[in-house]
């Protein structure tokens, strides 16, 4: 009798589980269609690769409960239970281009290889250099971007050429005496590999390093392989498009602040739009990621630079980096870089912090001064992902409150170079609202999106 009762409980568990699955399916079907029954794009908000939506998580939770209870009954009453998850709930991990060795090792056979890389150039927990050496690849030279080959130097710090102590390989700095390698610097290189994690923001300098390396390789007749990596900010496009007169190393391309493309996709755009000097074309190969698309974000396994320590800081970076052109701190010299905002005179701020020298920020703004401000480290990444836009509210709030308006924007107008235009600063000075400011760049963003579509390698978010 008790055995029959246990079997009845198992049947009930199965019945409840499948009812929930059916409800989830109907819920997902409704959530993914509009009022006219047409498919609707749904953003996958995740700190990892693809994480199921709310309905998916409910289904998965129910199955987990069913399995736990059924196994418990099985252990005590010898009831055989076997439950398999539906195929749709098995998520495939994102595979960066660097991990697809079978796609590019054959292209390196018998060739002397140059590597444009840094600390983010990892292959399943091992550095790309080690993996290539293990596969008998002939590495001629390493080319290092801002922050250096090991990724520890301060933002903007000049880096000297060196030898890597571990491998003995020569490391040529592309953020010291020069930013574009000369033909002599490329001597002996038959093919170039570029593998650096980007964060999808125009003023992040790694895309400028890629541009100049593409240009140099094109001029030298050297093919270049880009090992693509997911863009953690690749799920939206926003911000002013850079105007021609504001071209600089933090604004090489006429694209919005957040451009919604992987570094591989952007490389194809640079080539396709003829943005290299004198219209030269790079012999370009992109090794695409697997299981990635623009509906998701991606939690990086390695910090891309010293002051972007986690996914939250990376997602906030497009909104907070404008403060670098002001007299307001965004937490350099603390453990919450790009996650806090502060100024000595910001009285409304209930949060305080004191910047001090540390690796990656040896000379922080307001070194040793207590700052009052805003703590954004309490925001969840899901909350930030919901915005799907740059957040200008803090920038406007701090400018509005601080009394010394003339000192807010730095005299060197670095703010304009970050924005790629003088208009944003002028709009803030004129008291424009965030909605009015956003409306001013809407037409340019729409035009960029149409052009961007031509170069996408992955499913888009819209």
C-alpha positions in Angstrom: 0.0 0.0 0.0 2.8 2.5 0.9 4.7 1.5 -2.2 1.6 2.3 -4.3 1.3 5.6 -2.5 4.9 6.5 -3.4 4.3 5.6 -7.0 1.2 7.9 -6.9 3.4 10.7 -5.6 5.9 10.2 -8.4 3.1 10.4 -11.0 1.8 13.6 -9.4 5.3 15.1 -9.6 5.5 14.2 -13.3 2.1 15.5 -14.0 2.8 18.9 -12.3 6.1 19.2 -14.1 4.6 18.7 -17.5 1.8 21.0 -16.8 4.3 23.7 -15.9 6.3 22.9 -19.1 3.2 23.4 -21.2 2.4 26.7 -19.4 6.0 27.8 -19.9 5.8 27.0 -23.6 2.6 29.0 -24.0 4.1 31.8 -21.9 7.2 31.9 -24.1 5.1 31.8 -27.2 3.1 34.8 -26.0 6.2 36.7 -24.8 7.9 36.2 -28.2 5.1 37.4 -30.3 3.4 40.8 -30.6 -0.3 41.5 -30.7 -0.5 40.4 -34.3 1.2 37.1 -33.7 4.5 38.1 -35.3 7.8 37.1 -33.7 9.3 39.6 -31.2 13.0 39.8 -30.4 13.6 38.9 -26.8 16.9 40.0 -25.1 18.7 37.3 -23.3 20.0 39.0 -20.1 22.9 37.1 -18.8 26.2 37.3 -16.9 27.3 34.1 -18.7 26.3 33.0 -22.2 22.7 32.2 -22.9 20.6 32.0 -19.8 17.0 30.9 -20.2 14.3 33.4 -19.7 11.9 33.6 -16.7 9.6 30.8 -18.1 12.7 28.7 -18.9 14.1 29.1 -15.4 10.7 28.1 -13.8 10.6 25.0 -16.0 14.2 24.1 -15.1 13.5 24.7 -11.4 10.4 22.5 -11.5 12.4 19.7 -13.2 15.1 20.0 -10.6 12.4 19.6 -7.8 10.9 16.7 -9.6 14.3 15.0 -10.0 15.2 15.6 -6.4 12.0 14.3 -5.0 11.8 11.4 -7.4 15.3 10.3 -6.6 14.7 10.5 -2.9 11.6 8.2 -3.3 13.7 5.9 -5.6 16.4 5.6 -2.9 13.9 4.8 -0.1 11.3 2.7 -2.1 13.4 1.3 -5.0 11.3 3.2 -7.5 13.2 3.6 -10.9 12.9 7.1 -12.1 14.6 8.7 -15.2 13.9 12.3 -16.3 15.5 14.0 -19.3 15.5 17.7 -19.9 13.9 18.9 -23.1 16.6 19.8 -25.7 15.7 23.5 -25.6 16.9 23.7 -22.0 20.4 22.5 -22.8 22.5 25.7 -23.3 25.6 25.6 -25.5 28.5 27.7 -24.1 29.9 30.5 -26.1 33.1 29.5 -27.9 35.4 32.5 -28.7 37.3 32.4 -32.0 40.6 31.7 -30.2 39.3 28.4 -28.9 38.5 27.2 -32.4 42.0 26.0 -33.1 41.0 23.7 -35.9 39.9 26.8 -37.9 43.2 28.7 -37.9 46.2 26.5 -36.9 46.3 25.2 -40.5 46.6 28.8 -41.7 49.8 29.2 -39.6 51.7 26.2 -40.8 55.1 27.0 -42.1 54.7 30.7 -41.3 56.3 33.2 -39.0 53.5 34.6 -36.8 53.0 38.0 -35.2 50.6 38.3 -32.3 48.7 41.5 -31.3 47.5 40.3 -27.9 47.3 41.0 -24.2 46.3 39.3 -20.9 42.7 38.6 -22.3 44.0 36.4 -25.1 43.0 33.2 -23.3 42.2 29.7 -24.6 40.2 27.7 -22.0 42.3 29.1 -19.2 45.6 29.1 -20.9 47.3 32.0 -22.7 47.2 31.9 -26.5 51.0 32.2 -26.6 51.4 29.0 -24.6 48.9 27.2 -26.8 50.5 28.2 -30.0 54.0 27.3 -28.8 52.7 23.9 -27.7 51.4 23.4 -31.3 54.8 24.3 -32.7 53.8 27.6 -34.1 56.7 29.9 -35.0 56.0 33.2 -33.1 58.1 36.0 -34.4 57.0 38.9 -32.2 54.3 40.1 -29.8 52.7 43.5 -30.3 51.1 45.0 -27.1 48.3 47.6 -26.8 47.4 50.1 -24.0 48.0 48.6 -20.5 50.7 46.3 -22.0 51.1 42.6 -22.8 50.2 41.6 -19.2 47.5 44.3 -18.8 48.7 45.9 -15.7 49.8 49.4 -16.8 47.8 52.6 -15.9 45.4 54.0 -18.4 47.3 56.3 -20.8 50.7 55.2 -19.4 53.5 54.9 -22.0 54.9 51.4 -22.3 58.4 50.5 -23.5 59.4 47.6 -25.7 60.6 44.6 -23.7 61.2 40.9 -23.7 58.6 38.6 -22.1 60.3 37.0 -19.1 58.4 33.8 -19.4 58.8 33.0 -23.1 61.7 35.2 -24.1 59.7 36.6 -27.0 60.2 40.3 -28.0 57.3 42.5 -27.1 56.8 45.7 -29.2 54.7 48.4 -27.5 51.9 50.0 -29.6 51.2 52.4 -26.7 54.6 54.1 -26.2 56.7 55.8 -28.8 54.4 54.7 -31.6 50.8 53.4 -32.0 51.2 52.0 -35.5 54.0 49.5 -36.3 56.5 50.5 -39.0 57.4 48.2 -41.9 60.6 47.5 -40.0 58.6 46.5 -36.9 56.8 43.9 -39.1 59.9 42.5 -40.7 60.0 38.7 -40.6 56.2 38.4 -40.0 54.3 36.3 -42.6 50.9 36.5 -40.9 49.4 38.5 -38.0 46.9 37.3 -35.4 44.8 39.8 -33.4 43.2 38.5 -30.3 42.2 41.1 -27.7 38.9 41.3 -25.7 37.0 44.4 -26.5 34.0 45.9 -24.6 32.2 47.5 -27.5 32.7 51.2 -26.7 34.2 53.6 -29.2 36.7 55.2 -26.8 38.1 51.9 -25.7 41.5 52.0 -27.4 41.9 48.4 -28.5 39.8 48.9 -31.6 42.1 51.8 -32.6 45.1 49.5 -32.1 43.4 46.9 -34.4 42.7 49.6 -37.0 46.3 50.7 -37.1 47.6 47.1 -37.2 45.2 46.3 -40.1 46.5 49.4 -41.9 50.2 48.4 -41.4 49.5 44.9 -42.4 47.7 46.0 -45.6 50.6 48.3 -46.5 53.1 45.4 -45.9 51.0 42.8 -47.7 50.7 40.7 -44.5 47.4 38.8 -44.0 45.7 39.3 -40.7 43.5 36.9 -38.7 41.1 38.3 -36.1 40.1 35.8 -33.5 36.7 37.1 -32.6 35.3 37.4 -29.1 31.8 38.3 -27.7 31.0 41.9 -27.0 29.5 42.3 -23.5 27.9 45.6 -24.7 26.9 44.2 -28.1 23.1 44.0 -27.3 22.3 47.7 -28.2 23.5 50.7 -30.1 23.5 54.2 -28.6 25.3 57.6 -28.3 26.4 60.3 -30.5 28.2 59.4 -33.8 31.7 60.7 -33.9 32.1 63.8 -36.1 35.1 64.1 -38.5 36.8 66.9 -36.7 36.9 64.8 -33.5 38.9 61.9 -34.9 41.5 60.7 -32.4 42.9 57.5 -30.9 39.8 57.4 -28.7 37.6 58.0 -31.7 39.0 56.5 -34.9 35.7 55.7 -36.5 32.4 57.5 -37.3 30.4 55.2 -35.1 28.2 55.7 -32.0 29.7 55.5 -28.5 28.1 52.0 -28.2 28.2 50.4 -31.6 26.8 46.9 -31.0 29.5 44.9 -32.9 32.1 42.4 -32.0 35.7 43.3 -32.8 35.6 40.9 -35.7 32.5 42.5 -37.1 34.0 46.0 -36.7 37.2 44.8 -38.5 35.1 43.8 -41.5 33.3 47.2 -41.4 36.7 49.1 -41.3 37.7 47.2 -44.4 34.4 47.4 -46.1 33.9 51.1 -45.5 37.4 52.0 -46.7 38.4 53.6 -43.4 42.1 52.6 -43.6 44.5 55.3 -44.8 44.5 55.8 -48.5 41.8 53.2 -48.9 44.1 50.2 -48.5 42.4 46.9 -47.9 43.6 44.4 -45.3 43.7 40.7 -46.3 41.4 39.9 -43.4 40.1 36.6 -42.0 37.8 36.5 -39.0 37.4 33.4 -36.9 33.9 33.8 -35.6 32.6 32.8 -32.2 30.2 29.9 -31.8 26.9 30.0 -29.9 27.0 33.8 -29.6 24.6 36.4 -30.8 23.6 40.1 -30.1 20.7 39.2 -27.9 23.0 38.4 -25.1 25.8 39.8 -23.0 28.9 37.9 -21.9 30.7 37.8 -18.6 34.4 38.0 -19.4 36.6 35.3 -17.9 39.5 37.8 -17.7 39.3 41.5 -16.9 39.9 43.4 -20.2 41.8 46.2 -18.5 42.8 47.1 -14.9 39.9 49.5 -14.2 37.1 47.3 -15.6 37.2 44.5 -13.0 33.8 42.9 -13.5 30.7 42.8 -15.7 29.0 45.6 -13.8 31.8 48.0 -14.5 31.9 47.0 -18.2 28.1 47.6 -18.6 28.4 51.0 -16.7 31.5 52.1 -18.6 29.7 53.7 -21.6 27.6 55.9 -19.3 30.3 56.8 -16.7 33.4 57.3 -18.9 32.1 60.8 -19.9 33.0 61.8 -16.3 36.7 61.3 -17.3 36.3 64.6 -19.1 35.0 66.4 -15.9 36.2 67.1 -12.4 34.2 64.2 -11.1 35.7 60.8 -10.1 34.4 57.4 -11.3 36.3 55.4 -8.7 39.8 55.0 -10.1 42.0 54.3 -7.1 39.3 52.2 -5.4 38.0 48.6 -5.7 34.9 49.9 -7.4 36.2 51.5 -10.6 33.4 52.6 -12.9 30.9 51.7 -10.2 31.0 54.8 -8.0 30.7 58.5 -8.7 32.0 61.2 -6.4 33.1 64.8 -5.9 34.3 66.7 -2.7 31.3 69.0 -2.9 28.5 66.7 -3.9 26.5 67.0 -0.7 23.5 64.9 -1.8 25.8 61.8 -2.0 25.2 59.6 1.0 28.1 57.5 -0.1 31.8 58.4 0.5 35.0 57.0 -0.8 38.7 58.0 -0.9 40.8 57.2 -4.0 44.4 56.1 -3.4 47.2 54.8 -5.7 46.9 51.2 -6.7 47.9 49.1 -9.7 46.3 50.4 -12.8 45.6 53.8 -11.2 48.8 55.1 -9.6 47.7 58.7 -9.9 44.0 58.7 -9.4 41.8 61.8 -9.5 41.4 63.3 -5.9 44.2 61.1 -4.5 43.6 60.9 -0.7 40.5 63.2 -0.8 37.2 62.0 0.7 34.5 62.2 -2.0 30.8 62.2 -1.6 28.6 60.6 -4.3 26.8 57.7 -5.6 27.3 54.0 -5.1 26.3 52.0 -8.2 28.0 48.8 -7.1 24.6 47.8 -5.6 23.0 47.7 -9.0 22.6 44.2 -10.4 23.7 43.5 -13.9 20.1 42.6 -14.9 19.0 46.0 -13.9 21.6 47.7 -16.1 20.8 45.3 -19.0 17.2 46.5 -18.9 18.2 50.0 -19.9 19.6 49.0 -23.3 21.0 52.6 -23.6 23.6 55.0 -22.2 22.4 56.6 -19.0 23.1 60.3 -18.9 21.1 61.0 -15.7 24.1 61.0 -13.4 26.1 63.3 -15.7 23.2 65.8 -15.8 22.6 65.4 -12.0 26.2 66.2 -11.1 26.5 69.2 -13.4 23.2 70.6 -12.2 24.1 70.3 -8.5 27.8 71.4 -8.4 28.0 75.1 -8.1 31.3 75.8 -10.0 29.9 75.2 -13.5 33.0 76.6 -15.1 35.2 73.9 -13.5 33.0 70.9 -14.3 34.3 70.2 -17.8 38.1 70.0 -18.0 39.8 72.9 -19.9 41.4 70.5 -22.4 37.9 69.5 -23.6 38.7 65.8 -23.3 35.0 65.5 -22.8 34.4 66.4 -26.4 36.9 63.8 -27.7 35.1 61.2 -25.6 31.7 62.2 -27.0 33.0 62.6 -30.5 31.3 66.0 -30.7 31.0 69.3 -28.8 27.2 69.0 -29.0 26.7 66.9 -25.9 28.7 69.3 -23.7 26.8 72.2 -25.2 23.5 70.5 -24.6 24.3 69.9 -20.9 25.4 73.5 -20.5 22.1 74.6 -22.1 20.1 72.5 -19.6 18.7 69.9 -22.1 16.9 66.9 -20.6 18.2 63.4 -21.2 15.3 62.7 -23.6 16.1 65.8 -25.6 19.7 64.9 -25.9 19.0 61.3 -26.9 16.6 62.6 -29.6 19.4 64.7 -31.1 21.4 61.7 -32.1 18.6 59.4 -33.0 18.8 60.0 -36.7 22.5 59.4 -36.9 22.2 56.2 -34.9 19.5 54.9 -37.2 21.7 55.6 -40.2 24.6 53.7 -38.5 22.4 50.8 -37.7 21.5 50.3 -41.4 25.1 50.3 -42.3 26.0 48.1 -39.4 23.6 45.4 -40.6 25.8 44.8 -43.7 28.7 43.5 -41.5 27.1 41.5 -38.8 28.3 37.9 -38.4 25.7 37.0 -35.7 22.0 37.2 -35.1 21.0 40.8 -34.2 19.0 42.1 -31.3 16.4 43.6 -33.6 
